[in-house]
């Protein structure tokens, strides 16, 4: 019997990308006067840095727990990143942030990890007293709110990543809340091939439907499309190798690259169509239901003792990115990832790369998160049946892991 794949990212039908609906997307940050669209969140952040007129040699405070991608736009502009403590619960150490907010710091970046809000109201007050800019990193927090107020409305600017929550081929948003700040930026069309190539990758890894015949058809169709697009990609790369530099033709919005030539790119029409064709309230509610269901199952599971839980509840307003676990023991995260992968289940060994700009010895909690945080998908394609299967596989993997170490 063919195993049904549980993908790590949501997907959509081709119609959702190419049918132009008459309605507009009105949920924040879409359809807002202060919103600007970019190829991805890192370029939105780069434009925000320009808009705030931060200069080479200025210092900014960033969370020590970091992907690394968000550091690059600051380095590109010659800005010095400094860091503050993030606890094992993914919360900002506000006291540490305030202590490090010295007179030469011009801005503070706050990241709402996995869609869960930081104490942003308190941090906003600190930034106002110190007269520094507040930048909200909402890359994980599309659709999340705090006390009825949308995340991304507290900072002088905020940046969002669409492709972490929605199955778009590209898309980042810069929101400008400070009326004294303006953004003069071009909006060139991104490469069409890159968008189609990314979509083919999404369809290749999608969570399969019910029924063996449907699963087989979906796997064959997506495999044919992916191989075809990959062949075209190799052809383009070979052509450019002979005739000149590749440039930005093949760049992906989720890569670790920062290409200055992409800073003026906007968002694909297919991404805009997908957003307009999506019921965002359903997306948020589905993710919340899946998170709660998985939390209840894991808390009563035989493998509960094998993990730590950064979050033990789901606050109102949160649209979770995935369900986080903290693995115990060296090598456990990679073992879990490979074991689930063999069963057709995608997972997220989250942010394994250590950016050299961060003094990791100074921040042991952030270093531990980089080594131990492990995510289970709960996106809008996932059902309770999928999650129950994940729990069974986690229990089996934990039993096998214990036997190997007896």
N, C-alpha and C positions, 0 to 999 in steps of 0.2 A: 504493500500500500504506500502510495506517494505521500511523503510528509508535507504538510502545509507550512509554508514559510511565514514566520513572524518577523516582519521587517522593522528596521530601526527608525524609519521615517514614514510619514504619511504619504499617500499618493492620491491621484484624482484621475478622472477619465479624460481622454483627449478633448471631448466636447467642452469641458470646463475651461480649457486654455484658449480655445478658438472661437467660442460663441460669445458675442458681445452683448451683454444684457443691457437693458434700458435703465436699470437702477444703479445708483452710486453706493459705494461703501461709505458708511457714515460712522462706524465704530472708531473711536480714537485708536491709533493716530491717523486713520485714513480720513480724507476729506476735510482736513484741518488747514486753515490758512497758513499756519506756521510750519507745515510739513514739506520737506523736500525729499525726492526719491533718488536713490543711488543704486549702483550695481550690488553693493553689499554693505554691511554695517561698518566695516573698517574705513571705507571711503566716505561714508556719512560722517564718521568721527573726524576724519581728516578735514572735511569741509567745516565741521563745527569748530575745530581748532583755529582754522583761518578766520571764521566768523567772529570768534572771541578775541581775535588779534593777539593771541599768545605768540611770543617772539622766541627766536633762538636764544638759548641761555636761560630762559625762564624755567622754574621748577613746578612740577605738579605732583600731587599725591595720588597714588593708585593702590588698590588692594593687593596685598602680597600674593593671595591666591588668584592666579591669573592664567588664562589660556596662553598668553604671549602675543597673540595677534593684536590685541588692543594696545600693546606697548608701541608697536611699530609706527603708527601714525605720529605719535609724539616724537619718536626718534627721527622720523623723516623730516619733521619741522625743526629739528635741533633742540628740542625741549628735553629737560632732564627729568626722568621719572624717579620718584622716591616712593616709598611704600609704607603701608600701615597694616596692622595685624587683622587677620580674619580668624575667628575661632573655629573649633572642630564642628560647631553647629552651623557653619557658613554665615555667621553673623559678624558684622563689623564691630570691632572693639572701638567704641566711640571715644573712650578716654585716650586710647593710644593714638587715634586719628587726631584728636584735638591737641595732644602733646606735640605731635610732629608738624602741626600746622604753624610753622614759623613764618616770619615776615617775608621771606623770599619766595614763598609758595603762592602761585597765582591762581591755582584751580585745584579742585578735588574731584576725582572720578569715583563714583559709587556704583557697584554692580549688584543688581538684584538677582542673585544666583538662583537658577532653576525656576524662576518666576516668583520666588518668595521675597517679599519686601524687606529691605533694610530699614533701620530706624531713621528713615529719610527726613521726617519732620524735624527731629532733633539735629540731624546733620545740617539741614537747611538753616536752622537757627545759628549754628556755629559758623557756617560760611558767611552768613549775613553780618555777624559780629566782627569777623575777621576781614570782611570786604573782599572775599575771593569768589570766583565762579564755582558753581556746582554743576558737574556733568553727570547725568544719569545714564548708565549703561543698562539698557533694557533689552539687550540682545536675547535674553532668556525669557523676558517678561511681557511679550506681546499678549494683550488682553487681560493682564493682571491689574488689580487695584488694591488700594489700602484705605479702609474706612470710607468706601464709596467714591474715592478719588483715584483716577487712573494713574498708574505708575508712568512716569515720563512727563508729568505736569509739575513736578517739584523743582527740577533743575533749571538752570538758565538755558541749557540745551539738553536734549536726550537723543539717544540713538537706539534704533530697533533693527533686529534681523528678522526678516520674514521667513527665510527658509528653515529656521530652526523649529517653527511651529506649523507652517503651511507648506504644501508641496509645490512651491514656486521654483522656477529655474534660476532666479536671481532676485535680489531685492533687499535694500536697506533703506531706512528712513531716518532723516535728521529732523527733529522737532525743535523749533526755536520758541522758547517761552518768554525770553527777555526782550521787551519791546525796543530796547536800545541796540539790539544786535540784529544784523542783517546778513544774508548769505547771497553772494553773487556767484552763481555757479552754473556752468553749462550742463546740458542734459542730452548728450549725444546718445544715439541708439547703441546698445551693447551688441556684440557679435551674435548673429542669429544661430550660427552653428553651435556656439558654446551653450546657448539656451537649450537647443534640441538635444545636444549631447548629454547635458545634465538631466533632462527629462527622461532620456532613455535609461540612464542609470537609476533614477527613481523607480521607473516601471520594472526594471530588472530585479530590484530588491523589495518590491511591494509585498505587503501582507496578502496572502492568497485567499481567494474566496472559498466557499464551501463546495464540495463535490469534486471527485477525481477528474472528471472530464474537463471541468472549468479550470482546475489547477494546472492540468497538463497543457491546455491551450494557452493559458497565461504565461506559463514558463517558456513554452516554445516561442511564442510571439515576442516576448520581451528579450529572450536570448538572441533571436534573429536580429531584432532592432539594435540591441547593444553591440553585437559583433559587427553589424554593418556600419554603425556610427564609429566604432573603434577603428575599423579599416579606413574610413574616411579621415579620421584624426591622424592616423599614421601617414596617410598620403599627404595631408597638409604639412605635417612636420617634415617629411622628406623633401617636399617642394621648397619649403622655406630654408631648409638646410643648404640647398643648392643655390637658391636665388637671393637669400638674404636672411636677416633675423626673423624669428617667429613672431616677435611682437606680442600682442595680446590676443591673438586669434583663438588660442586654446585655453585661455585662463578660466578657471572655475571660481565661483563665488565662495566656495568653502575651502579653498586651498590656503596654505600659510603664506602665499606670496603677497607682496604689496607692490603693485605696478603703478607708478605715478601716472602713466598714460590712461589708466582706468579711472582716475579721480573725477573726470568730467563725464563719465558714463551715467546714464540714468537707469531705468528699469524696463524690462521687456514688456511689450503689450500683452504677451501671454500671462505674465505675472499679474498684471492689472486685471485681466479678465478672470483669472482664477480667484482673486480676492473678491471681486464683485459677485462671482457665482457661488461663493461659499457663505453658509450661514455661520457667522463667527460665534454667535451665542451657542450654537450646537457644538461647535469645536471645543469651546471652553467647558461646557457642561459634560461632554463626553470624557475629556481629560480628567476632570474632577471626579467623576464617577469611577473611572478606571483606577485612579490613584487611591481612592478610598477603599475600593474592593481589594486591591492588591495589598494595601496596608493591613486590612483586617485578616486576609489570608496568611500573610507572613507573620503577623503577631501571634497567630495560633498554630504556626507551622513547627515541625520538628527541627527545622534548620534555623530557627530564630536566633539561637545562641551563637551561630556562626557569623553574625553580622552586627554592626552598630547601625543606628538609625538617626541621621541628622535631623529628621523631622518625624514627630510622632503624632501629628495632627495636621489637618489641612485648613488653614484659616480662610474665612470668607474672602472672596475676591481673587484668590490666587488661581492662576491658570498654570498648572505645573508643567515643566518641560519633560521630565521623566521621573521615575521613582528611584531615589538614591539609596544605596547601601554602602556601608563602610566595611570592607572585608578585613578579616583578621589573618595574619600570617603572611610571610614573604612568599611571593609566587602565587598566592591564592587568586588574585584578580585575573591574571593571565590564564590560569587553569580554568576558572569559571567561564571566561570569555570563549576559550577554545572548545570547552565541553558543550556550551549552549550552541555555538556555531555549528558543531557537528550535527546537532539536532534541528538545524534550520531556524534557530532563534537568534536574532540580532540583539546585541547589548552594547553598552557604552563604557569602556574603560576610560573614564573621563579625564581629559587634559593630561596626558602622560609626559608632554614635553616640558622641560625646565628651561625657561628663557634665561639667558646669561645675565640680563640686566637686573634680575632679582637676587638679593643677598639671601639665599635660601637658608643658610646656617642661622640667620637672625630670626627666621620665621618657621619654627618646627611644625606648627599646626598646619600652615599652608603646604609644607613639604609632605606631611602625612596625607593630606587630602589629595595631593597629586599622585601619591602612590596607592591610595586605598579606595577612592571614590569610584563606585561602580553603578551604572544606571540601567534600569529595566524600562523598556518602552511602554508608554501608556497613551500613545497618540490616538487620533480619532478613527483610525482603521482597526484598532484593537478592540476585541470583545472580552467579556468575562471568561468565555471558554478558552481564549488564547492565554489569558492571565493564569487561569487554573492550571493549564499545561505548563506554563513557565514555573509555577511553584513546585509542581511535581518534579520537573527536571532539576530545579535547584536542590530539592531534597535528595534526589538521587545522586547528584554531583557531590553534595556535602557528605553523604554516606561513603562514597568512593574515596573522597579526600581523607576522611578520618581513617578508613582502612589502610590507606597507603602510609599513614604516619603512626600507626599503632606499633 
